[in-house]
Amino acid sequence: MKKNLFVLVIASMLLAACGGTKPATTQAKSEITFMMWGAPEEQTVWQAVVDDFHIANPNITVKVEVSDWDSYWTKLNTLIAGGTPPDVFAMDAPLYLDWQSRGALLDLQPYIDATPGFLDGIYPQTLSAYKVGNDYYGLPRDFQTIVLFYNKGMFDKAGVAYPSENWTYADLLTAAKTLTQDTNGDGKIEQYGLWTDTWDMELFWSEAIWANGGDIINNDHTKTLIGEGGARDAWSYIDSLYKEGVMPKPSTAGEYGGDLFQSGNAAMTTIGHWAVPGYVQSGIKFGVAPMPTGPAGRATSVNSAGFVVSKDSKNPDAAFEFIKFALSITGQKRLAELGFAIPVLKSVAESDSYLKQPGDLDQKVFLDSLAFAHMKPVFKGYEEWAGVVGDGLTPIWDGEAELNATLDEVIASADEVLTKNK
């Protein structure tokens, strides 16, 4: 099941004639566009942020455009090619270096320098992905840690104890076996113990590799490490989930809907906070727990969606004013209250605005997971590299290829991508 859940779009922009001077304060009336990917509901979320911004900045009008993942990138590339890019647009951290290295993004450092203390209080784990040398060409808007979601009703019916912070990957497999059921006796599984995405690294396999003492890529981004040391044990574990039948093969998962946890066909999943509103709306009674512990400890991934500004923006000052507002206490509180994301501003994330959202979900699990989180790797060529790995490993999960030999071939191809992008 190929799911490009996290490969995010690209854009264009650098400070025109910025020199060493400070950016001018926006005075005249101006209009900017903000483009992002997301579910239709996120149009309402961001429009609420924009409405607040308009009250505080009556001279700036922001037009929000939200598209699904594939349409977003197609439209963005078309606008960029035509010389009419959006002023501000969303960026997935792993893709950031590809776009920054092409000279497409505005250097935001002069604006940051002109706003003392602007970055104070932002989680440093989220900032690190966007710094190139001494400058930022993008900034995080929110972040996601991956946690374990579980369906309380399915656990209760099966008499299985809820996941806890003491769970290991062995406990996960044991529970998944019990929770995998042919509920109507027709010979077909209607309820899987676990469903998650294993095409991209973010939702499961990076966590399993780190928890087994392995790693993804070396520090200078010249060598793929997913076949070394404990990483092999992590892949063997994932392979066992498919072989044991507790997780649907990629080729058959589509029969049950896009998200098997939301459709009621899986008792557990691993995903980020962005899924919470959809799960609440579906009526599932669910809880969250930290990712299980492996031989090398507990690990999860942290990734962020960010803001970038096009170098071709006609209103870069206004664009930065909007970013500044979205990262302010007011903007971050609005985002937290609307439930889609975790604020990057620490004071807001640790306040009632985020922690005391409606319902009984333990929001603190997402924050506590930062203590053992690894940043999702950011490197040039990420999108192509991820495609080589995701597509190359899928035949294993479908039972059509042997694990170790196929993994060796995939690693060799992935290293070719890194060499090409040095």
Stockholm file with secondary structure:
# STOCKHOLM 1.0

chainA/1-422         MKKNLFVLVIASMLLAACGGTKPATTQAKSEITFMMWGAPEEQTVWQAVVDDFHIANPNITVKVEVSDWDSYWTKLNTLIAGGTPPDVFAMDAPLYLDWQSRGALLDLQPYIDATPGFLDGIYPQTLSAYKVGNDYYGLPRDFQTIVLFYNKGMFDKAGVAYPSENWTYADLLTAAKTLTQDTNGDGKIEQYGLWTDTWDMELFWSEAIWANGGDIINNDHTKTLIGEGGARDAWSYIDSLYKEGVMPKPSTAGEYGGDLFQSGNAAMTTIGHWAVPGYVQSGIKFGVAPMPTGPAGRATSVNSAGFVVSKDSKNPDAAFEFIKFALSITGQKRLAELGFAIPVLKSVAESDSYLKQPGDLDQKVFLDSLAFAHMKPVFKGYEEWAGVVGDGLTPIWDGEAELNATLDEVIASADEVLTKNK
#=GR chainA/1-422 SS CCCCSSCCCCCCCCCTTCTTSCCCCCCSCEEEEEEEECCTHHHHHHHHHHHHHHHHCTTEEEEEEEECHHHHHHHHHHHHHTTCCCSEEEEEGGGHHHHHHTTCBCCCHHHHHTSTTTTTTBCHHHHGGGEETTEESCEEEEEEECEEEEEHHHHHHHTCCCCCTTCBHHHHHHHHHHHCBCTTSSSSCSBBSCCCCCSSSTTTHHHHHHHTTCCSBCTTSCCBCTTSTHHHHHHHHHHHHHHTTSSCCHHHHGGGCSCTTTTTCBSEEEECGGGHHHHHHHTCCEEEECCCEETTEECEEEEEEEEEEBTTCSCHHHHHHHHHHHTSHHHHHHHHHHTSSEESBHHHHTSHHHHTCSSSCCTHHHHHGGGGEEECCCCTTHHHHHHHHHHHHHHHHTTSSCHHHHHHHHHHHHHHHHHHTC
#=GC SS_cons         CCCCSSCCCCCCCCCTTCTTSCCCCCCSCEEEEEEEECCTHHHHHHHHHHHHHHHHCTTEEEEEEEECHHHHHHHHHHHHHTTCCCSEEEEEGGGHHHHHHTTCBCCCHHHHHTSTTTTTTBCHHHHGGGEETTEESCEEEEEEECEEEEEHHHHHHHTCCCCCTTCBHHHHHHHHHHHCBCTTSSSSCSBBSCCCCCSSSTTTHHHHHHHTTCCSBCTTSCCBCTTSTHHHHHHHHHHHHHHTTSSCCHHHHGGGCSCTTTTTCBSEEEECGGGHHHHHHHTCCEEEECCCEETTEECEEEEEEEEEEBTTCSCHHHHHHHHHHHTSHHHHHHHHHHTSSEESBHHHHTSHHHHTCSSSCCTHHHHHGGGGEEECCCCTTHHHHHHHHHHHHHHHHTTSSCHHHHHHHHHHHHHHHHHHTC
//
